[in-house]
């Protein structure tokens, strides 16, 4: 099950916090699996890909309650945390960078914290998509940053970023997470230059 994190509502469309949805939608287009049904408080797509049943999930619960949707889906499908991949925004990485990891803390990301709490485990795969740090420090600046829209310079490379993440998801699905980690964690690059 691949989960893209984001917030529903027009006011959040195109925000940095919704980059998980953008990446999942790019991946869905790549493998031609539409995310078009409503189930588990989410928008859902499903098909058999590479000989396995694949579920694509966009929780509609708002970021801080994402775990509720993921828990319901996992329960009904009959999978554990080890079969869940989550794609989300990461302010500790610059735009144009990706890090893939298994397990660990939420590092202050409320969507990830919600999923850890709901599943009772941190043992899922994370695709951490860089959105850069706010220019000013502080928690409120961080909140404004992730809920804000991409700047003009950032917007020019967002398509490259999301298509790069879609390629990483495809590699992980076809060749395994360790292979994708070796390819993408070494360089971290998604085919665009980090913005200064």
NORKATA-V204665 format. One record per helix or strand. SS is the DSSP state (H for helix, E for strand). FROM is the first residue (numbers start at 1). LEN is the number of residues. If there is no record, write none. Layout:
# NORKATA-V204665
{{SS FROM LEN} {SS FROM LEN}}
This chain:
# NORKATA-V204665
{{E 2 3} {H 10 3} {E 15 1} {H 16 16} {E 37 3} {E 42 8} {E 52 8} {H 63 15} {H 81 3} {E 85 6} {E 97 6} {H 110 10} {E 125 6} {H 139 9} {E 149 1} {H 152 24} {H 177 11} {E 189 1}}
